[in-house]
Each structure stands twice: as structure tokens, then as C-alpha cells.
């Protein structure tokens, strides 16, 4: 996993880590710091946290929030209405 272009592009950026079991540290906004063969390290506002690969289900980059009117317009545009 440490050779993942996607994960390496997220280092230093905010991420959301989805884990197999609920881990409280994954609930807060995290900043990805390191990706290795064993797992990943991410920081929250208080501390650094290690997430082992067997526990990680998904790592996503949170998108910018979409305004509801923009989402409605996008839907109509894609539908051709």
C-alpha cells in the first residue's frame, strides 16, 4: 500500500478513514501523515493515530460540501431536463 499513487497524493491533506470496527479517532477530521507497509498514520487536532491495514476498509478524501441548489441543478443537467 505504501506505493499507492492515490494514497501518496493525499499525504498532508485531510482524509476520512473508514475502519472495520468503530475507532473513535477516525470520527474526527484527520490529516494524513504517512503511508507504509503496515498501515497509515494520521493526525487529528490532539494526537497522531496509527491505523493498521487489516482494520482499514477505506481511505477517502472528503469532497467540498455541495450546496443543495447546486446538487439539484447538476441532477437536472445530467438528466437533460
SULMOVEN-V519849 format. One line per field, one symbol per residue. ss: DSSP state (~ for helix, > for strand, _ for the rest). phi: phi as a letter, one per 20 degrees, with the letter a starting at -180 (. if undefined). Layout:
ss = ???
phi = ???
This chain:
ss = ____~~~~~____>>>>>>____~~~~__>>>>>>___>>>>>____>>>>>~~~>>>>>_______~~~~~~~~~~~~__
phi = .feffffffefndfccdddgdfcgfffefcdfdbccfercdcddfdaecdcfgfeeebcceffffdffffffffffffeme
